[in-house]
């Protein structure tokens, strides 16, 4: 009997050890707001595969990207550091500094089987110190293949050494623009199905049709998720695989992608792991950020990032949330932006970024715009290059500067903005000028600045102009654009 007890204990410990070292399947959309999964209250976008995952796992209600453009958002994922801690990589379309190692590179060095398909980091230029191209140990980008995403995952799993944990990144190119016009109507969708048009856009048929076209692309992403899940289940690895389904930032519409409001940063985030999540089917209210992903993955896979060559990580692992045993307070999240898109040479007036930082605490979002004299989307004479082209953009732009929706999308902003998301989730009513909220503005500003100083953010340490001076691979392209547009070179 004693021998059986000991044997049972040993087997139990082996089981725990196996559960403590899961595989990871990371699935990330490109430009999707919280419109996928009925878990987020959206029924006009149909995502049955993601819906199923949300029922079997955890739905995070307060997950954020620290910035709402592709390259800096993904840099934060890879390094566990906020963009303003990553030098050039704080900007969109940058050169990625060779000094910042990615957690995927550390995992690969530690013997974890690492691979990917689709978009990982970019757009921009990433190279090692010797000048050779860098792919963050994630393989090649195959965005347009005729195969299903699950096919490549299956091949990846077959190629690994038996018993080796794996990390696999699938970066979808959906729902990034451009969209096929009226694809939503062609798919049988109705504009009347949309239950909410954000208050910062005009509620018109054209805007609703644009939203339906976006929905088609989100549904294509869901199909990709389904293909990956089917391949994982066929491999027999599903039970001990942590699956994350998320998006790099909000939808490619005016006042969302690239901005510093809640819809831009507040992302969908669903996690499943049959052998590791303590309370499947529940919701998580704690604030988490993309900078928390790297330490989470490293901890679960048993790899020390710092000794592996990474810079100190700012984020904190949320494995305690997966196990329903919260260990730290997560009552705020900090976000921001620097230079998003470069039309002219770095350092020129038209090429300056729009520096902003924000803090979410409770239902309040405080935004601090460091250069209120600049245009958030670029000078109107440049055609608002920091807003993706779309029917919605064209409609708002044509309304002219006197139109309130034009001001929401493109207008200059005051230094301080405060929004109460409980009553104003679209962030259209600035409370910062209301005397009743003066104490709240001061408290959040103080907390934001203290946190940024702790993180050595150049923007609050007196030399934030460094972000405007960083070079970009787009400089030559921007010069061609200027010549075509007859904009004087600086």
C-alpha positions in Angstrom: 0.0 0.0 0.0 2.9 2.4 0.9 4.5 1.7 -2.5 1.3 2.4 -4.3 0.9 5.7 -2.4 4.5 6.7 -3.3 3.9 5.7 -6.9 0.6 7.7 -7.0 2.5 10.7 -5.6 5.2 10.4 -8.2 2.8 10.1 -11.1 0.8 13.1 -9.8 4.0 15.2 -9.6 4.9 14.1 -13.2 1.4 15.2 -14.3 1.8 18.6 -12.6 5.2 19.1 -14.1 3.8 18.3 -17.6 0.9 20.8 -17.0 3.3 23.4 -15.7 5.2 23.4 -19.1 2.6 23.9 -21.7 3.0 24.5 -25.4 1.9 28.0 -26.6 -0.2 28.8 -29.7 -0.3 32.6 -30.1 -2.9 33.9 -32.6 -3.0 37.6 -33.3 -5.2 39.6 -35.7 -4.1 42.7 -37.5 -6.3 45.7 -36.8 -9.3 44.1 -35.0 -11.3 45.8 -32.3 -13.3 44.0 -29.7 -15.8 42.8 -32.3 -15.0 39.2 -32.3 -16.6 36.7 -30.0 -20.1 37.0 -28.6 -18.2 37.2 -25.3 -17.7 40.9 -26.1 -21.3 41.5 -26.8 -21.0 41.6 -30.6 -23.6 39.7 -32.7 -23.2 41.3 -36.1 -19.8 39.7 -36.6 -20.0 35.9 -36.6 -17.0 34.2 -35.0 -18.1 30.7 -34.0 -14.5 29.3 -33.5 -13.5 32.2 -31.2 -16.8 31.9 -29.4 -16.1 28.3 -28.6 -12.7 29.2 -27.2 -14.2 31.9 -25.1 -16.6 29.4 -23.5 -13.8 27.0 -22.8 -11.3 29.5 -21.5 -10.9 32.9 -20.0 -12.2 36.2 -21.4 -10.0 39.2 -20.4 -12.2 42.3 -20.1 -9.3 44.8 -19.7 -6.5 43.8 -22.0 -4.5 46.6 -23.6 -1.8 47.2 -26.2 0.6 49.9 -25.1 0.3 51.5 -28.5 -2.1 51.3 -31.4 0.2 50.8 -34.4 1.5 47.4 -35.7 5.3 47.7 -35.4 5.5 49.3 -31.9 2.7 47.2 -30.6 4.4 44.0 -31.7 7.8 45.2 -30.5 6.2 45.5 -27.0 5.0 41.9 -27.2 8.4 40.6 -28.3 10.4 42.4 -25.6 8.1 42.8 -22.7 8.9 46.5 -22.7 6.8 49.6 -23.5 7.5 51.3 -26.8 9.0 54.3 -25.2 11.6 52.0 -23.6 12.6 50.7 -27.1 14.3 53.7 -28.7 13.6 53.6 -32.5 11.1 50.8 -32.1 8.7 53.3 -30.3 7.9 54.6 -33.8 5.9 53.0 -36.6 7.9 51.7 -39.6 11.2 52.0 -37.7 14.6 50.4 -37.6 14.4 47.8 -34.8 17.4 48.2 -32.4 19.6 45.1 -32.5 20.2 45.5 -28.7 16.7 44.4 -27.8 16.3 40.7 -27.9 12.9 39.1 -28.4 11.5 36.4 -26.0 11.1 34.1 -29.1 14.9 34.3 -29.7 15.5 33.3 -26.1 13.1 30.5 -26.3 14.8 29.1 -29.4 18.2 29.3 -27.7 16.8 27.4 -24.8 15.7 24.5 -27.0 12.0 25.4 -27.4 10.6 24.5 -30.8 9.7 28.0 -32.2 8.0 28.9 -35.4 5.4 31.1 -37.1 3.3 31.9 -40.1 2.2 35.3 -41.3 2.9 38.7 -39.7 5.1 38.8 -36.6 6.9 42.2 -36.4 6.7 45.0 -38.8 6.5 47.1 -40.9 10.1 48.2 -40.6 13.6 46.9 -40.8 15.0 44.5 -38.2 18.7 43.4 -38.3 21.3 41.8 -36.1 24.3 43.9 -35.1 26.2 42.4 -38.0 23.6 43.7 -40.5 22.0 40.3 -41.3 18.2 40.2 -41.4 16.4 39.3 -38.2 13.2 37.3 -38.1 13.0 36.9 -34.3 13.5 33.1 -34.6 10.0 32.8 -36.0 10.6 31.6 -39.5 9.4 33.2 -42.7 6.4 35.2 -43.5 3.9 33.4 -45.7 0.8 35.7 -45.9 -0.7 34.7 -49.2 -0.4 30.9 -49.3 -3.3 28.9 -50.7 -3.0 26.4 -47.8 -5.0 26.6 -44.6 -3.1 27.9 -41.6 -3.5 24.6 -39.9 -1.5 22.9 -42.6 1.6 24.8 -41.8 1.0 24.2 -38.1 0.8 20.5 -38.7 4.1 20.5 -40.6 5.7 22.5 -37.8 4.5 20.0 -35.2 5.7 17.0 -37.1 9.2 18.6 -37.5 9.8 19.1 -33.8 11.7 16.6 -31.6 9.4 14.4 -29.6 8.6 15.8 -26.2 9.9 19.3 -26.9 7.6 22.1 -25.9 6.7 24.5 -28.7 5.8 28.1 -29.2 4.0 29.0 -32.4 2.9 32.5 -33.6 0.2 32.9 -36.2 0.0 36.5 -37.4 -3.1 37.0 -39.5 -3.3 39.8 -42.1 -7.0 40.2 -41.3 -8.8 42.5 -40.9 -6.1 45.0 -42.2 -7.3 47.1 -45.1 -7.9 47.2 -48.0 -11.4 45.7 -48.1 -13.5 44.7 -51.1 -16.2 47.4 -51.3 -19.6 46.1 -50.2 -18.3 42.6 -49.5 -20.5 42.7 -46.3 -23.7 43.3 -48.3 -22.6 40.6 -50.8 -22.3 38.2 -47.9 -25.9 38.8 -46.9 -25.2 41.2 -44.0 -27.5 44.1 -43.3 -26.6 47.6 -42.0 -29.5 47.4 -39.6 -27.7 44.5 -37.8 -25.1 46.9 -36.4 -26.1 47.8 -32.9 -23.7 50.6 -32.3 -21.9 53.1 -34.5 -19.3 55.0 -32.4 -20.3 58.5 -31.5 -17.2 59.9 -33.1 -18.4 58.8 -36.6 -21.6 59.9 -38.4 -24.2 57.2 -38.4 -24.7 56.9 -42.1 -25.3 54.1 -44.6 -21.8 54.5 -46.0 -20.2 54.1 -42.6 -22.3 51.1 -41.7 -21.4 49.4 -45.0 -17.7 50.1 -44.3 -18.2 48.4 -40.9 -19.8 45.4 -42.6 -16.9 45.0 -45.0 -14.6 45.0 -41.9 -16.8 42.3 -40.4 -16.2 40.0 -43.4 -12.4 40.3 -42.7 -12.8 39.6 -39.0 -14.9 36.5 -39.9 -12.0 35.4 -42.2 -9.7 35.6 -39.2 -12.1 33.4 -37.3 -11.9 30.8 -40.1 -8.1 30.9 -39.7 -8.5 30.3 -36.0 -10.7 27.3 -36.6 -8.1 25.8 -39.0 -5.4 26.2 -36.4 -7.5 24.7 -33.6 -8.5 21.7 -35.8 -4.8 21.0 -36.5 -3.8 21.3 -32.9 -6.6 18.9 -31.8 -5.6 16.4 -34.4 -2.0 16.5 -33.1 -3.1 15.4 -29.6 -1.4 18.5 -28.1 -4.6 20.6 -27.4 -5.0 19.7 -23.7 -1.6 21.0 -22.7 -1.4 24.0 -25.0 -2.1 27.6 -23.9 -3.9 29.3 -26.8 -4.1 33.1 -26.9 -6.4 34.8 -29.4 -6.1 38.6 -29.6 -5.4 41.6 -31.9 -2.5 44.0 -32.1 -4.8 47.1 -31.7 -8.1 48.6 -32.8 -9.8 48.7 -36.2 -8.4 50.6 -39.2 -10.9 53.5 -39.0 -10.6 57.2 -38.2 -9.9 57.9 -34.5 -9.2 54.3 -33.7 -6.0 52.8 -35.1 -3.0 55.0 -34.2 -4.8 57.1 -31.6 -4.8 57.2 -27.8 -8.4 56.5 -27.0 -9.9 53.4 -25.4 -11.1 51.9 -28.7 -7.6 52.0 -30.1 -5.9 50.3 -27.2 -8.6 48.1 -25.6 -8.2 44.8 -27.3 -10.0 41.4 -27.4 -8.0 38.8 -25.5 -9.1 35.2 -24.9 -7.0 32.4 -23.3 -7.6 28.6 -23.2 -5.6 25.9 -21.7 -7.5 22.8 -20.6 -4.8 21.5 -18.2 -3.8 24.8 -16.8 -6.7 27.3 -16.5 -8.3 26.9 -13.1 -11.7 28.4 -13.9 -12.6 27.9 -17.6 -15.6 29.9 -18.7 -14.9 32.9 -16.4 -13.9 36.5 -17.0 -10.9 38.4 -15.8 -11.3 42.1 -14.8 -7.6 42.8 -14.0 -5.7 45.1 -16.3 -3.1 43.4 -18.4 -0.9 44.7 -21.2 1.0 43.2 -24.1 4.2 43.8 -22.2 2.9 41.1 -19.9 3.0 38.4 -22.6 6.7 37.9 -22.8 7.2 37.2 -19.0 4.1 35.0 -19.0 5.4 32.8 -21.9 8.9 32.7 -20.4 7.7 31.6 -17.0 5.4 28.9 -18.4 8.1 27.5 -20.6 10.7 27.7 -17.8 13.1 30.0 -19.5 15.0 33.0 -17.9 14.8 35.9 -20.3 17.4 38.1 -18.6 20.1 35.4 -18.5 19.1 34.6 -22.1 20.1 38.1 -23.2 16.9 40.1 -23.0 16.8 43.6 -21.5 15.0 43.9 -18.2 11.3 43.3 -18.7 8.8 45.9 -17.6 5.7 43.6 -17.9 4.6 41.1 -15.3 3.6 37.5 -15.8 -0.1 36.8 -15.5 0.1 33.1 -14.9 -1.5 33.8 -11.5 -4.6 35.0 -13.3 -4.7 31.8 -15.4 -4.6 29.8 -12.2 -7.2 32.1 -10.5 -4.7 33.0 -7.8 -4.0 36.7 -8.3 -0.8 37.7 -6.5 -0.3 41.4 -7.5 -2.4 44.5 -7.9 -3.3 45.3 -11.5 -5.3 48.5 -11.2 -3.8 50.6 -14.0 -2.5 50.3 -17.5 -0.3 52.9 -19.3 -0.4 53.5 -23.1 0.9 56.0 -25.6 2.3 56.9 -29.0 5.2 58.6 -30.7 5.7 59.0 -34.5 3.3 56.8 -36.4 3.8 57.5 -40.1 6.5 59.4 -41.8 5.5 61.5 -44.9 8.7 63.7 -44.8 12.1 63.3 -43.4 12.5 62.6 -39.7 13.1 65.9 -38.0 11.1 68.0 -40.3 8.0 69.8 -39.1 5.7 67.6 -41.2 7.5 64.5 -40.1 7.2 65.1 -36.4 5.2 62.6 -34.4 2.3 63.2 -32.0 3.6 62.3 -28.6 1.0 61.3 -26.1 0.7 59.0 -23.1 -2.4 57.9 -21.2 -3.4 56.0 -18.1 -6.5 53.9 -17.5 -7.6 53.6 -13.8 -11.0 52.3 -12.9 -13.5 53.7 -15.4 -11.3 56.8 -16.1 -8.9 57.3 -19.0 -6.6 60.3 -18.7 -4.7 61.3 -21.9 -1.7 63.7 -21.9 -0.9 65.2 -25.3 2.7 66.6 -25.1 2.5 68.7 -28.3 -1.0 70.0 -28.5 0.1 72.4 -31.3 0.6 69.5 -33.7 -1.9 67.7 -35.8 -2.6 64.2 -34.4 -2.9 62.7 -37.9 -0.5 65.0 -39.7 -1.0 68.4 -41.3 -4.3 68.5 -43.4 -2.2 69.5 -46.4 -0.6 66.0 -46.4 -3.9 64.3 -46.7 -4.1 62.8 -43.2 -1.6 60.0 -43.9 -1.9 58.7 -40.4 -5.4 57.4 -41.0 -6.0 54.4 -43.3 -7.9 55.2 -46.4 -11.6 54.1 -46.3 -15.1 55.2 -47.2 -15.5 56.4 -43.6 -12.4 58.5 -43.7 -13.4 60.0 -47.1 -16.8 60.9 -45.8 -15.5 62.6 -42.7 -12.7 64.4 -44.5 -15.1 65.8 -47.1 -17.3 67.3 -44.3 -14.6 69.9 -43.6 -12.9 71.3 -40.5 -16.1 72.9 -39.1 -17.8 69.5 -38.8 -17.7 67.9 -35.3 -16.8 64.4 -36.7 -13.9 66.0 -38.6 -12.7 67.4 -35.3 -13.0 64.1 -33.6 -11.0 62.3 -36.3 -8.4 64.9 -37.3 -8.6 68.0 -35.2 -6.0 69.3 -32.7 -6.5 68.3 -29.1 -5.9 70.0 -25.7 -3.0 68.9 -23.5 -5.2 67.1 -21.0 -8.2 64.9 -21.7 -10.2 62.9 -19.2 -13.0 60.5 -20.1 -15.3 58.4 -17.9 -15.7 55.2 -19.8 -18.6 54.1 -17.7 -20.8 56.8 -19.3 -18.7 57.7 -22.3 -17.1 54.6 -23.8 -16.4 56.3 -27.1 -14.4 59.1 -25.4 -16.2 62.1 -26.9 -16.8 64.1 -23.8 -13.6 65.6 -22.4 -14.1 66.2 -18.6 -10.6 67.8 -18.1 -12.0 71.3 -18.2 -14.7 70.6 -15.6 -13.9 71.9 -12.2 -15.6 68.9 -10.6 -13.0 66.6 -12.1 -9.9 68.8 -11.4 -8.7 66.6 -8.5 -9.1 63.4 -10.7 -7.1 65.0 -13.5 -4.3 66.0 -11.2 -4.2 62.6 -9.5 -4.1 60.7 -12.7 -1.5 63.0 -14.3 0.7 62.6 -11.2 0.4 58.8 -11.3 1.0 58.7 -15.0 4.1 60.9 -14.9 5.5 59.0 -11.9 5.1 55.7 -13.7 6.7 57.0 -16.9 9.7 58.4 -14.9 10.1 55.0 -13.3 10.3 53.5 -16.8 12.9 56.1 -17.9 10.6 57.4 -20.6 12.6 60.1 -22.6 9.4 62.0 -23.2 9.0 62.9 -19.5 12.8 63.2 -18.8 13.3 66.2 -21.0 14.6 64.7 -24.2 11.5 63.3 -25.9 12.5 64.9 -29.2 14.8 61.9 -29.8 11.8 60.0 -31.1 11.3 62.6 -33.9 14.9 62.3 -34.9 15.2 58.6 -35.4 15.6 57.5 -39.0 13.1 55.3 -40.8 13.4 52.9 -43.7 10.6 55.0 -45.2 12.7 58.1 -45.7 13.4 57.5 -49.4 9.8 56.5 -50.1 8.6 59.6 -48.3 10.8 61.8 -50.4 9.2 60.3 -53.6 5.8 60.9 -52.1 6.7 64.6 -51.4 8.0 65.2 -54.9 4.9 63.7 -56.4 2.7 65.9 -54.2 5.1 68.9 -54.7 5.6 69.3 -51.0 8.9 71.2 -50.4 11.7 69.1 -49.0 13.0 70.2 -45.6 
